[in-house]
Amino acid sequence: MITVSENAKNHALALIKQENHPADTFIRVGVDGGGCSGLSYKLEFDNQLKDGDQQFEDKGIKIVVDRKSFLYLVGTELEYTGGLNGKGFVFNNPNASRTCGCGESFSV
């Protein structure tokens, strides 16, 4: 399962409304090869399911991930931070053995 923190939920709902996304919008998360640690995170709004997608819902937020990415993201919590080092969505991934300084890539 992939979960979202309360803060991430609030910011995601605000963005969906602000950007006028349709009511069936969900958060699509994924993993691509690349980044300074070998794998990089993907995060976007979507409303079209694809073959093999895994679907979860947490705190009223629907999260969708492709089957391959799910292997790397199982147990991950999506968080939103707004600290001095910048603000944005962050992946708290228990499967990552190493992450880069910016938090946008990882290795297992």
Number of C-alpha atoms within 10 A of each C-alpha: 15 22 22 23 13 14 14 21 20 14 16 19 16 12 13 16 12 9 9 10 15 11 9 9 17 24 18 21 21 18 20 13 13 13 15 15 19 15 19 19 19 14 15 9 16 16 14 10 14 10 7 10 16 18 17 16 14 14 12 10 18 18 23 24 26 18 15 14 17 19 12 19 23 15 15 18 18 21 18 20 14 10 8 6 8 8 10 12 17 17 21 16 17 13 15 17 10 13 19 14 10 11 15 17 23 25 18 12
